[in-house]
Amino acid sequence: MANDIFFNLGLSFILMHEMDAIRCKEWRIFPGLSLIKDDKLGYIIFTFAHIPLFYFVFHYLFTDDNISFRLGLDYFFIIHLGLHLLFLIHPKNEFKDWISWTIIGGAAASGLLDILFA
């Protein structure tokens, strides 16, 4: 549907961000996971934690009444940008290049556009 364009784009951006988060070792700045000093263990936990997370997201997106969940994800896409801005000064933050910020900003912009036009 035409009204799904912004949401699908936002979901694509956030999934791309999770791929980029592995490259940037996001577990080093993520509350709780940042306590893990072994990068290999952090990578394993961070990566495998996304299986139930993605399952949860797709499960609720493919239900008949997903409007509230979808709206919640749109708001998350926007809040997620704010969280990355807050953590920008973290010494282990590797989300510094235009690729990471295009992906993070693209998710937020898509979420906002979906809220406004859906």
N, C-alpha and C positions, 0 to 999 in steps of 0.2 A: 504494500500500500504506500501511497505517496506520503502519508503522514507518519510513516515509520522511518523515513530517511534519516532524520537527525538522531533518533534514538539508536538505530542500527550503526550509524557512523560513530556515535559516542561509545557504544559497546565495542566496536572494532578498535577504537583508540585505546580504551582501557585494557583490552586484551593485549594489544601491542605494548602497552606500558608494562604489563606484567612480564612480558618477554624482555623488555628493556631493563626492568627491575633486577632481573637475574644478572644481566651484563654489568649493571651498576652496583651489584651486591647490596641491595636494599635492606637485607637483614641486618646489616651493620648499623643502620640508623632507625630501624623499626623498634618501637618500644617493646621490651621483653626479649625479642630475638637479639637485640644489640648486646645482651649479656653473654651471648655465646661467642667465645673468642676464637674458636676453630672454624675457619671459613668453610671447610668441607662440610662440617656438620650443619652450619648455618644454611648453606646452599641446599642440603638435603631436606631439612625441615621446612624451609621457605618454599621450596619447589613442591614437595608433596602436600603441603598444607593447601595448595591451590586446587587439588583434586576435589575435596569436598566443597570448597568455596565455589568452584565453577559448576559443580553438580547442583548446588543450592540455587545458583543464579539461573541456570538453564531450566531446572525443574519448575521454578516459579514463573519464568517467562513463558513456558509452554502450557500454563494452566489457562482455563477459560477466563478467569477473573484476575488478570495480571496488571490492571491499570495502576493500582496503588503501589505495587512492587516496582513497576517501571518508573513511576514518578519518584519513588525513593531512590532508585538508581540514578536518575537524572540529577537529583540533589546531591547524591554522593559524588558524581562526576565533578560537580562544582566545588564541593567541600574538599575533595581530594586535591584540587589545585591549591586551595588555601593551606592545607597541611604541608604540601611540598614547599610552599613559600615560607612557612614557619620553620621547616627543617633545612632551609637553604644554607643557614650558617653552621649547620652541624659539620664538624671537622671530617667526618667520614662520608659525607654526601658526595656522590659521584654523578648526580643528575645536573650536569653543568653545561652540556652542549645543546645546540639548537635542535638536535633530533629529539632528545628527551623532552625538551620544553614544548616542541611542536606537538608531540604526542599527548603530554599532560594538558596543555592548553586546548588542544583539539577536542579532548574528551569533555572538558569544562564548557567550551563553546557549544558543542553539540548538545550537551545536557540542557544548557540554557535555551537554545533554540527549540529543542523538543518541548520544554515547558511552555514556551511562548506560543508555539504554532501547532501543537498536537491537539 
